[in-house]
């Protein structure tokens, strides 16, 4: 079950891209989402260190032409990132960089790193394994 208290900031110049990412996060159970269009908006919203955002999902193109303080966030996903060298500035607890736009699988894996599923959830990825363990072995 997702942590409904996580605050997520999405930054992309393209409105449809922000909506696409927000919709995927909603489907995963996250609803405290703030979409913004510019890096300046990211800096303004993250300038208060007492209330940092838990997650920043940002298009790398927004950070290329910016200078100034790095956003105060706990975890960052940078996408459309072609130069996978070392990041400048402060490094968050989790930093993931993708060469393209995140899809459902990428976003789910990223959020699983930040907000791991409960141990009682069992096997989510391999449900066929349960059936295999129940099947009789023939010819043994």
DSSP file (Angstrom, degrees, kcal/mol; ACC not computed):
  #  RESIDUE AA STRUCTURE BP1 BP2  ACC     N-H-->O    O-->H-N    N-H-->O    O-->H-N    TCO  KAPPA ALPHA  PHI   PSI    X-CA   Y-CA   Z-CA
    1    1 A X              0   0    0      0, 0.0    28,-0.1     0, 0.0   117,-0.0   0.000 360.0 360.0 360.0 128.2    0.0    0.0    0.0
    2    2 A X        -     0   0    0     26,-0.3     2,-1.0     1,-0.1   114,-0.1  -0.266 360.0-108.0 -68.1 151.3    1.5    3.3   -1.0
    3    3 A X    >   -     0   0    0      1,-0.2     3,-1.5   112,-0.1    -1,-0.1  -0.698  29.6-163.5 -76.7 104.8    2.4    6.0    1.5
    4    4 A X  T 3  S+     0   0    0     -2,-1.0    27,-0.2     1,-0.3    -1,-0.2   0.571  81.7  67.2 -71.8  -8.4   -0.3    8.5    0.9
    5    5 A X  T 3  S+     0   0    0      2,-0.1    -1,-0.3    26,-0.1     2,-0.1   0.573  71.9 114.6 -87.7  -9.9    1.7   11.2    2.8
    6    6 A X    <   -     0   0    0     -3,-1.5     2,-0.5    48,-0.1    26,-0.5  -0.394  58.4-145.9 -63.5 133.6    4.5   11.4    0.2
    7    7 A X        -     0   0    0     45,-0.2    48,-2.0    -2,-0.1    47,-1.2  -0.895  15.8-165.9-103.4 130.8    4.6   14.7   -1.6
    8    8 A X  E     -ab  33  55A   0     24,-2.8    26,-2.8    -2,-0.5     2,-0.5  -0.956   9.6-160.5-124.3 132.0    5.7   14.6   -5.3
    9    9 A X  E     -ab  34  56A   0     46,-2.8    48,-3.1    -2,-0.4     2,-0.5  -0.953   7.1-164.8-111.7 124.3    6.8   17.4   -7.5
   10   10 A X  E     -ab  35  57A   0     24,-2.3    26,-3.1    -2,-0.5     2,-0.5  -0.943   5.8-172.3-110.5 127.3    6.7   16.9  -11.3
   11   11 A X  E     +ab  36  58A   0     46,-2.8    48,-2.2    -2,-0.5     2,-0.3  -0.964  23.3 132.1-126.2 117.6    8.6   19.4  -13.5
   12   12 A X        -     0   0    0     24,-2.0     6,-0.1    -2,-0.5    -2,-0.1  -0.956  51.6-134.4-158.5 142.5    8.3   19.4  -17.3
   13   13 A X  S    S+     0   0    0     -2,-0.3     2,-0.6     4,-0.0    -1,-0.1   0.809  89.3  80.2 -67.8 -29.3    7.7   22.2  -19.8
   14   14 A X     >  -     0   0    0      1,-0.2     4,-1.9    -3,-0.1     5,-0.2  -0.704  68.2-155.1 -89.0 121.0    5.1   20.0  -21.6
   15   15 A X  H  > S+     0   0    0     -2,-0.6     4,-2.3     1,-0.2     5,-0.2   0.899  94.4  51.8 -58.8 -44.6    1.7   20.1  -20.0
   16   16 A X  H  > S+     0   0    0      1,-0.2     4,-2.3     2,-0.2    -1,-0.2   0.853 107.2  53.3 -64.6 -34.3    0.7   16.7  -21.5
   17   17 A X  H  > S+     0   0    0      2,-0.2     4,-2.2     1,-0.2    -1,-0.2   0.910 108.8  49.2 -66.6 -41.6    3.9   15.1  -20.2
   18   18 A X  H  X S+     0   0    0     -4,-1.9     4,-2.6     1,-0.2    -2,-0.2   0.922 112.4  48.3 -62.0 -43.7    3.1   16.3  -16.6
   19   19 A X  H  X S+     0   0    0     -4,-2.3     4,-2.6     2,-0.2    -2,-0.2   0.898 109.5  53.2 -62.7 -40.8   -0.4   15.0  -16.9
   20   20 A X  H  X S+     0   0    0     -4,-2.3     4,-1.9     2,-0.2    -2,-0.2   0.926 112.8  43.1 -60.7 -47.2    0.8   11.6  -18.2
   21   21 A X  H  X S+     0   0    0     -4,-2.2     4,-2.3     2,-0.2    -2,-0.2   0.907 113.6  51.7 -67.2 -42.1    3.2   11.2  -15.2
   22   22 A X  H  X S+     0   0    0     -4,-2.6     4,-2.5     1,-0.2    -2,-0.2   0.904 108.9  51.0 -61.7 -41.0    0.6   12.4  -12.7
   23   23 A X  H  X S+     0   0    0     -4,-2.6     4,-2.2     2,-0.2    -1,-0.2   0.910 109.5  49.9 -63.4 -42.6   -1.9    9.9  -14.1
   24   24 A X  H  X S+     0   0    0     -4,-1.9     4,-1.1     2,-0.2    -1,-0.2   0.911 111.7  48.7 -62.7 -41.2    0.6    7.0  -13.7
   25   25 A X  H  <>S+     0   0    0     -4,-2.3     5,-2.6     1,-0.2     4,-0.5   0.897 108.9  53.3 -65.4 -40.0    1.4    8.1  -10.1
   26   26 A X  H ><5S+     0   0    0     -4,-2.5     3,-1.3     1,-0.2    -1,-0.2   0.907 106.0  53.3 -59.4 -41.7   -2.4    8.3   -9.4
   27   27 A X  H 3<5S+     0   0    0     -4,-2.2    -1,-0.2     1,-0.3    -2,-0.2   0.780 106.7  52.9 -64.9 -26.3   -2.8    4.7  -10.6
   28   28 A X  T 3<5S-     0   0    0     -4,-1.1    -1,-0.3    -3,-0.3   -26,-0.3   0.532 128.2 -99.8 -84.8  -6.6    0.0    3.7   -8.2
   29   29 A X  T < 5S+     0   0    0     -3,-1.3     2,-0.5    -4,-0.5    -3,-0.2   0.561  81.2 128.7 102.8  10.6   -1.9    5.3   -5.4
   30   30 A X      < +     0   0    0     -5,-2.6    -1,-0.3    -6,-0.1    -2,-0.2  -0.870  16.5 157.1-103.4 129.7   -0.1    8.6   -5.0
   31   31 A X        +     0   0    0     -2,-0.5     2,-1.5   -27,-0.2    -1,-0.1   0.484  46.7  92.1-131.4  -7.5   -2.2   11.8   -5.0
   32   32 A X        +     0   0    0    -26,-0.5   -24,-2.8   -28,-0.1     2,-0.4  -0.614  61.6 148.0 -90.7  77.8   -0.2   14.5   -3.3
   33   33 A X  E     -a    8   0A   0     -2,-1.5     2,-0.5   -26,-0.2   -24,-0.2  -0.926  35.5-166.6-122.7 135.1    1.3   15.8   -6.5
   34   34 A X  E     -a    9   0A   0    -26,-2.8   -24,-2.3    -2,-0.4     2,-0.4  -0.959  11.9-159.5-120.7 111.3    2.3   19.3   -7.6
   35   35 A X  E     +a   10   0A   0     -2,-0.5     2,-0.3   -26,-0.2   -24,-0.2  -0.764  14.8 177.5 -91.1 135.5    3.0   19.8  -11.3
   36   36 A X  E     -a   11   0A   0    -26,-3.1   -24,-2.0    -2,-0.4     3,-0.0  -0.905  26.9-147.6-133.1 163.4    5.1   22.7  -12.4
   37   37 A X  S    S+     0   0    0     -2,-0.3     2,-0.3   -26,-0.2    -1,-0.1   0.730  73.3  43.5-103.7 -27.1    6.4   24.0  -15.8
   38   38 A X  S  > S-     0   0    0      1,-0.1     4,-1.4   -25,-0.1     5,-0.1  -0.816  70.9-124.3-125.5 160.4    9.8   25.7  -15.0
   39   39 A X  H  > S+     0   0    0     -2,-0.3     4,-2.5    23,-0.2     5,-0.2   0.817 112.3  62.2 -68.7 -30.5   12.9   25.1  -13.0
   40   40 A X  H  > S+     0   0    0      1,-0.2     4,-2.3     2,-0.2    -1,-0.2   0.898 102.1  50.4 -61.3 -40.2   12.4   28.4  -11.3
   41   41 A X  H  > S+     0   0    0      2,-0.2     4,-2.5     1,-0.2    -1,-0.2   0.888 108.7  52.6 -64.0 -38.6    9.1   27.1   -9.9
   42   42 A X  H  X S+     0   0    0     -4,-1.4     4,-1.9     1,-0.2    -2,-0.2   0.938 109.7  48.7 -60.4 -46.9   10.9   24.1   -8.6
   43   43 A X  H  < S+     0   0    0     -4,-2.5     4,-0.4     1,-0.2    -2,-0.2   0.894 112.0  48.4 -62.2 -40.8   13.4   26.3   -6.8
   44   44 A X  H >< S+     0   0    0     -4,-2.3     3,-0.9     1,-0.2     4,-0.3   0.939 114.2  45.3 -64.9 -46.7   10.7   28.4   -5.3
   45   45 A X  H 3< S+     0   0    0     -4,-2.5     3,-0.3     1,-0.2    -1,-0.2   0.764 118.5  42.4 -70.2 -25.0    8.7   25.4   -4.1
   46   46 A X  T 3< S+     0   0    0     -4,-1.9    26,-0.7    -5,-0.2    -1,-0.2   0.313  85.7  95.8-103.9   8.8   11.7   23.6   -2.7
   47   47 A X    <   +     0   0    0     -3,-0.9     2,-1.0    -4,-0.4    -1,-0.2   0.723  66.4  80.4 -72.4 -20.6   13.4   26.6   -1.1
   48   48 A X    >   -     0   0    0     -3,-0.3     3,-1.2    -4,-0.3    -1,-0.1  -0.762  61.9-169.5 -90.5 103.1   11.9   25.9    2.3
   49   49 A X  G >  S+     0   0    0     -2,-1.0     3,-0.7     1,-0.3    -1,-0.2   0.716  79.9  68.7 -67.8 -19.0   14.1   23.2    3.9
   50   50 A X  G 3  S+     0   0    0      1,-0.3    -1,-0.3    -3,-0.1     2,-0.1   0.792 110.7  32.7 -69.2 -26.1   11.7   22.6    6.7
   51   51 A X  G <  S+     0   0    0     -3,-1.2    -1,-0.3    21,-0.0    -3,-0.2  -0.516  82.6 174.9-127.4  63.9    9.1   21.1    4.3
   52   52 A X    <   -     0   0    0     -3,-0.7    21,-0.2    -2,-0.1     2,-0.2  -0.365  35.6-109.8 -71.5 151.2   11.1   19.4    1.5
   53   53 A X  E     - c   0  73A   0     19,-0.9    21,-1.9     1,-0.1    22,-0.2  -0.495  18.3-138.7 -71.0 148.4    9.2   17.4   -1.1
   54   54 A X  E    S+     0   0A   0    -47,-1.2    21,-1.3     1,-0.2     2,-0.4   0.880  83.5  22.0 -74.7 -38.8    9.7   13.7   -0.9
   55   55 A X  E     -bc   8  75A   0    -48,-2.0   -46,-2.8    19,-0.2     2,-0.5  -0.990  57.6-166.8-136.9 137.1   10.1   13.1   -4.6
   56   56 A X  E     -bc   9  76A   0     19,-2.3    21,-2.9    -2,-0.4     2,-0.6  -0.993   4.7-172.5-120.2 123.1   11.1   15.3   -7.6
   57   57 A X  E     +bc  10  77A   0    -48,-3.1   -46,-2.8    -2,-0.5     2,-0.4  -0.967  23.4 170.3-113.8 113.9   10.4   13.9  -11.1
   58   58 A X  E     -bc  11  78A   0     19,-2.7    21,-2.3    -2,-0.6     2,-0.4  -0.956  39.4-120.5-135.7 142.9   12.0   16.3  -13.6
   59   59 A X  E >>  - c   0  79A   0    -48,-2.2     3,-1.8    -2,-0.4     4,-0.6  -0.666  27.4-134.3 -75.5 129.9   12.8   16.6  -17.2
   60   60 A X  H >> S+     0   0    0     19,-3.1     3,-0.9    -2,-0.4     4,-0.9   0.774  99.9  71.5 -60.0 -27.2   16.6   17.0  -17.6
   61   61 A X  H 3> S+     0   0    0     18,-0.3     4,-0.6     1,-0.2    -1,-0.3   0.782  91.2  58.7 -60.5 -27.4   16.0   19.8  -20.1
   62   62 A X  H <4 S+     0   0    0     -3,-1.8    -1,-0.2     1,-0.2   -23,-0.2   0.806 105.9  47.5 -71.6 -29.1   14.8   22.1  -17.4
   63   63 A X  H X< S+     0   0    0     -3,-0.9     3,-0.8    -4,-0.6    -1,-0.2   0.623  94.4  76.2 -88.9 -12.8   18.0   21.8  -15.4
   64   64 A X  H 3< S+     0   0    0     -4,-0.9    -1,-0.2    -3,-0.2    -2,-0.1   0.887 102.3  35.5 -66.2 -39.8   20.4   22.4  -18.4
   65   65 A X  T 3< S+     0   0    0     -4,-0.6     2,-0.3    -3,-0.2    -1,-0.2   0.201 102.0  96.4-101.1  15.8   19.8   26.2  -18.6
   66   66 A X    <   -     0   0    0     -3,-0.8     2,-0.3     2,-0.0    -3,-0.0  -0.762  43.9-179.7-109.2 151.9   19.5   26.9  -14.9
   67   67 A X        +     0   0    0     -2,-0.3     2,-0.3     2,-0.0    -2,-0.0  -0.946  40.3  66.7-138.4 162.1   21.9   28.0  -12.3
   68   68 A X  S    S-     0   0    0     -2,-0.3    -2,-0.0   -25,-0.0     0, 0.0  -0.767  87.2  -9.1 120.9-170.6   21.4   28.7   -8.7
   69   69 A X        -     0   0    0     -2,-0.3     2,-0.2     1,-0.1     3,-0.1  -0.273  68.1-116.2 -66.2 146.3   20.6   26.5   -5.6
   70   70 A X        -     0   0    0      1,-0.1    -1,-0.1   -23,-0.0    19,-0.0  -0.527  41.2 -93.6 -76.9 147.5   19.7   22.9   -6.1
   71   71 A X        -     0   0    0     -2,-0.2     2,-1.1     1,-0.1    -1,-0.1  -0.294  30.9-123.5 -62.2 145.1   16.2   21.9   -5.0
   72   72 A X        +     0   0    0    -26,-0.7   -19,-0.9   -29,-0.2     2,-0.3  -0.784  57.9 136.2 -91.2  95.7   15.8   20.5   -1.5
   73   73 A X  E     -c   53   0A   0     -2,-1.1   -19,-0.2   -21,-0.2    20,-0.2  -0.955  54.5-135.8-139.0 157.3   14.1   17.1   -2.1
   74   74 A X  E    S+     0   0A   0    -21,-1.9    19,-1.8    -2,-0.3    20,-1.0   0.882  88.4  18.9 -81.8 -39.6   14.7   13.7   -0.7
   75   75 A X  E     -cd  55  94A   0    -21,-1.3   -19,-2.3   -22,-0.2     2,-0.4  -0.985  67.1-162.1-137.6 143.4   14.6   11.6   -3.9
   76   76 A X  E     -cd  56  95A   0     18,-3.1    20,-2.6    -2,-0.3     2,-0.5  -0.985  11.4-170.3-133.1 136.3   15.0   12.6   -7.6
   77   77 A X  E     -cd  57  96A   0    -21,-2.9   -19,-2.7    -2,-0.4     2,-0.5  -0.984  13.4-170.1-119.4 115.8   14.1   11.0  -10.9
   78   78 A X  E     -cd  58  97A   0     18,-2.8    20,-3.0    -2,-0.5     3,-0.3  -0.923   9.4-172.3-106.6 126.8   15.6   12.8  -13.9
   79   79 A X  E     +c   59   0A   0    -21,-2.3   -19,-3.1    -2,-0.5   -18,-0.3  -0.785  61.0  36.4-122.3 166.8   14.4   11.7  -17.3
   80   80 A X  S    S+     0   0    0     20,-1.1     2,-0.7    -2,-0.3    19,-0.2   0.849  80.6 155.5  58.6  38.0   15.3   12.5  -20.9
   81   81 A X        +     0   0    0     17,-2.8    -1,-0.2    -3,-0.3     3,-0.1  -0.848  20.3 169.5-101.5 109.7   18.9   12.5  -19.5
   82   82 A X        +     0   0    0     -2,-0.7     2,-0.9     1,-0.2    -1,-0.2   0.826  65.2  65.9 -90.7 -34.1   21.5   11.8  -22.1
   83   83 A X        -     0   0    0      1,-0.1    -1,-0.2     2,-0.0     0, 0.0  -0.793  61.9-175.9 -91.5 105.2   24.6   12.7  -20.2
   84   84 A X        +     0   0    0     -2,-0.9    -1,-0.1    -3,-0.1     3,-0.1  -0.042  38.5 125.4 -94.7  33.1   24.8   10.1  -17.4
   85   85 A X  S    S-     0   0    0      1,-0.2     2,-0.1     0, 0.0    -2,-0.0  -0.031  74.8 -55.8 -75.3-173.0   27.9   11.6  -15.8
   86   86 A X        -     0   0    0      1,-0.1    -1,-0.2     0, 0.0     2,-0.1  -0.447  60.6-117.6 -69.6 136.9   28.1   12.7  -12.1
   87   87 A X        -     0   0    0     -2,-0.1     2,-0.2    -3,-0.1    -1,-0.1  -0.405  23.8-124.9 -74.1 151.4   25.4   15.2  -11.0
   88   88 A X        +     0   0    0     -2,-0.1    -1,-0.1     2,-0.1     2,-0.1  -0.639  68.2  11.0 -92.0 153.1   26.4   18.6   -9.8
   89   89 A X  S    S-     0   0    0     -2,-0.2     2,-0.1     2,-0.1   -20,-0.0  -0.312 110.6  -3.7  84.0-165.0   25.3   20.0   -6.4
   90   90 A X        -     0   0    0      1,-0.1     2,-0.5    -2,-0.1   -19,-0.1  -0.365  66.1-137.6 -67.5 140.7   23.7   18.2   -3.5
   91   91 A X        -     0   0    0     -2,-0.1    -1,-0.1    -4,-0.0     4,-0.1  -0.878  15.0-137.3-103.1 127.4   22.9   14.6   -4.1
   92   92 A X        -     0   0    0     -2,-0.5   -17,-0.2     2,-0.1     3,-0.2  -0.174  31.5 -98.1 -72.9 174.0   19.5   13.3   -2.8
   93   93 A X  S    S+     0   0    0    -19,-1.8     2,-0.4     1,-0.2   -18,-0.2   0.898 114.3  23.7 -60.5 -42.3   19.1   10.0   -1.0
   94   94 A X  E    S+d   75   0A   0    -20,-1.0   -18,-3.1     2,-0.0     2,-0.4  -0.994  70.0 178.1-127.7 125.3   17.9    8.3   -4.2
   95   95 A X  E     +d   76   0A   0     -2,-0.4     2,-0.4   -20,-0.2   -18,-0.2  -0.978   3.6 177.0-128.4 117.6   18.9    9.7   -7.6
   96   96 A X  E     -d   77   0A   0    -20,-2.6   -18,-2.8    -2,-0.4     2,-0.5  -0.974   8.5-165.4-121.3 133.8   17.7    7.8  -10.7
   97   97 A X  E     -d   78   0A   0     -2,-0.4     2,-0.4   -20,-0.2   -18,-0.2  -0.980   3.0-166.9-122.6 129.3   18.4    9.1  -14.2
   98   98 A X        -     0   0    0    -20,-3.0   -17,-2.8    -2,-0.5   -18,-0.3  -0.890  23.0-140.6-113.3 142.7   16.6    7.7  -17.3
   99   99 A X  S    S+     0   0    0     -2,-0.4     2,-0.2   -19,-0.2    -1,-0.1   0.685  87.3  21.7 -73.4 -16.3   17.6    8.3  -20.9
  100  100 A X  S    S-     0   0    0    -20,-0.1   -20,-1.1     1,-0.1   -19,-0.2  -0.635 105.1 -56.0-134.3-168.5   13.9    8.6  -21.9
  101  101 A X        -     0   0    0     -2,-0.2    -2,-0.1   -22,-0.2     2,-0.1  -0.534  62.3-106.7 -74.9 137.8   10.5    9.4  -20.5
  102  102 A X        -     0   0    0     -2,-0.2     2,-0.2    -4,-0.1    -1,-0.1  -0.383  35.3-163.2 -67.4 142.9    9.4    7.2  -17.6
  103  103 A X     >  -     0   0    0     -2,-0.1     4,-2.6    -3,-0.0     5,-0.3  -0.530  41.8 -82.5-110.5-175.4    6.7    4.6  -18.4
  104  104 A X  H  > S+     0   0    0      1,-0.2     4,-2.3     2,-0.2     5,-0.2   0.886 128.6  47.9 -56.6 -42.2    4.6    2.7  -15.9
  105  105 A X  H  > S+     0   0    0      2,-0.2     4,-2.5     1,-0.2     5,-0.2   0.942 113.2  46.3 -67.7 -48.4    7.3    0.1  -15.2
  106  106 A X  H  > S+     0   0    0      1,-0.2     4,-2.4     2,-0.2    -2,-0.2   0.926 115.5  46.7 -58.4 -45.6   10.1    2.6  -14.6
  107  107 A X  H  X S+     0   0    0     -4,-2.6     4,-2.6     1,-0.2    -1,-0.2   0.892 111.7  50.2 -66.8 -40.5    7.9    4.7  -12.4
  108  108 A X  H  X S+     0   0    0     -4,-2.3     4,-2.0    -5,-0.3    -1,-0.2   0.916 112.3  47.4 -64.5 -42.5    6.6    1.8  -10.4
  109  109 A X  H  X S+     0   0    0     -4,-2.5     4,-1.4     2,-0.2    -2,-0.2   0.908 112.2  50.2 -65.5 -41.1   10.2    0.5   -9.8
  110  110 A X  H  X S+     0   0    0     -4,-2.4     4,-1.7    -5,-0.2     3,-0.4   0.938 112.5  46.1 -61.1 -47.2   11.4    4.0   -8.8
  111  111 A X  H  X S+     0   0    0     -4,-2.6     4,-3.6     1,-0.2    -1,-0.2   0.828 107.3  58.6 -68.2 -30.3    8.5    4.4   -6.3
  112  112 A X  H  < S+     0   0    0     -4,-2.0    -1,-0.2     2,-0.2    -2,-0.2   0.827 104.9  51.4 -65.8 -31.0    9.1    0.9   -5.0
  113  113 A X  H  < S+     0   0    0     -4,-1.4     3,-0.4    -3,-0.4    -2,-0.2   0.925 119.7  34.8 -67.7 -44.9   12.7    2.0   -4.1
  114  114 A X  H  < S+     0   0    0     -4,-1.7     2,-0.4     1,-0.3    -2,-0.2   0.894 134.9  24.2 -76.5 -42.4   11.4    5.0   -2.2
  115  115 A X  S  < S-     0   0    0     -4,-3.6    -1,-0.3    -5,-0.2    -2,-0.1  -0.701  85.6-157.3-127.4  75.3    8.2    3.5   -0.8
  116  116 A X        -     0   0    0     -3,-0.4    -3,-0.1    -2,-0.4     3,-0.1  -0.200  24.4-106.7 -60.0 143.5    8.8   -0.3   -0.7
  117  117 A X        -     0   0    0      1,-0.1    -1,-0.1    -5,-0.1  -115,-0.1  -0.324  45.2 -89.6 -66.2 153.6    5.7   -2.5   -0.6
  118  118 A X    >   -     0   0    0      1,-0.1     3,-1.9     2,-0.1     4,-0.3  -0.293  29.8-122.0 -62.9 147.9    4.8   -4.1    2.7
  119  119 A X  G >  S+     0   0    0      1,-0.3     3,-0.9     2,-0.2    -1,-0.1   0.759 111.9  63.8 -62.9 -24.5    6.4   -7.5    3.3
  120  120 A X  G 3  S+     0   0    0      1,-0.2    -1,-0.3     2,-0.0    -2,-0.1   0.563  80.6  82.5 -76.8  -7.4    2.8   -8.9    3.7
  121  121 A X  G <  S-     0   0    0     -3,-1.9    -1,-0.2     1,-0.2    -2,-0.2   0.743  82.1-162.1 -69.6 -22.3    2.1   -8.0    0.1
  122  122 A X    <   -     0   0    0     -3,-0.9     2,-0.8    -4,-0.3    -1,-0.2  -0.322  47.0 -10.1  75.6-158.6    3.8  -11.3   -1.1
  123  123 A X        +     0   0    0      1,-0.2     7,-0.1     3,-0.1    -1,-0.0  -0.667  61.0 163.6 -81.8 111.5    4.9  -11.9   -4.6
  124  124 A X  S    S+     0   0    0     -2,-0.8     3,-0.4     2,-0.1    -1,-0.2   0.831  74.7  43.5 -92.2 -38.0    3.6   -9.2   -6.9
  125  125 A X  S    S+     0   0    0      1,-0.2     2,-0.4     2,-0.1     3,-0.2   0.838 119.6  37.4 -80.5 -34.5    5.9   -9.7   -9.9
  126  126 A X    >   +     0   0    0      1,-0.2     3,-1.4     2,-0.1     4,-0.4  -0.551  58.6 153.0-120.4  66.8    5.8  -13.5  -10.1
  127  127 A X  T >> S+     0   0    0     -3,-0.4     3,-1.0    -2,-0.4     4,-0.9   0.788  71.8  67.7 -65.6 -24.4    2.3  -14.7   -9.3
  128  128 A X  H 3> S+     0   0    0      1,-0.2     4,-2.2     2,-0.2    -1,-0.3   0.726  85.6  71.7 -66.3 -19.7    2.8  -17.8  -11.4
  129  129 A X  H <> S+     0   0    0     -3,-1.4     4,-2.0     1,-0.2    -1,-0.2   0.854  92.8  54.8 -65.3 -34.6    5.4  -19.0   -8.9
  130  130 A X  H <> S+     0   0    0     -3,-1.0     4,-1.1    -4,-0.4    -1,-0.2   0.932 109.4  46.6 -63.0 -45.1    2.7  -19.8   -6.4
  131  131 A X  H  X S+     0   0    0     -4,-0.9     4,-1.3     1,-0.2     3,-0.4   0.896 110.3  53.6 -63.7 -39.5    0.9  -22.0   -8.9
  132  132 A X  H  < S+     0   0    0     -4,-2.2     3,-0.2     1,-0.2    -1,-0.2   0.878 106.2  52.3 -62.7 -38.5    4.2  -23.7   -9.7
  133  133 A X  H  < S+     0   0    0     -4,-2.0    -1,-0.2     1,-0.2    -2,-0.2   0.752 111.4  47.8 -71.4 -23.0    4.8  -24.5   -6.0
  134  134 A X  H  < S+     0   0    0     -4,-1.1    -1,-0.2    -3,-0.4    -2,-0.2   0.677  91.1 100.5 -87.8 -20.1    1.4  -26.1   -5.8
  135  135 A X  S  < S-     0   0    0     -4,-1.3     2,-0.2    -3,-0.2    -3,-0.0  -0.356  77.0-115.7 -71.2 144.6    1.7  -28.2   -8.9
  136  136 A X        -     0   0    0     -2,-0.1     2,-0.6     1,-0.1    -1,-0.1  -0.549  26.1-120.1 -76.1 143.7    2.5  -31.9   -8.6
  137  137 A X    >   -     0   0    0     -2,-0.2     3,-0.5     3,-0.0     2,-0.4  -0.777  28.1-148.7 -85.7 121.9    5.8  -33.0  -10.1
  138  138 A X  T 3  S+     0   0    0     -2,-0.6    -1,-0.0     1,-0.2     0, 0.0  -0.777  73.9  11.5 -95.7 132.8    5.1  -35.6  -12.8
  139  139 A X  T 3         0   0    0     -2,-0.4    -1,-0.2     1,-0.1    -2,-0.0   0.679 360.0 360.0  80.2  19.5    7.6  -38.3  -13.5
  140  140 A X    <         0   0    0     -3,-0.5    -2,-0.1     0, 0.0    -1,-0.1   0.481 360.0 360.0 -89.3 360.0    9.7  -37.7  -10.5
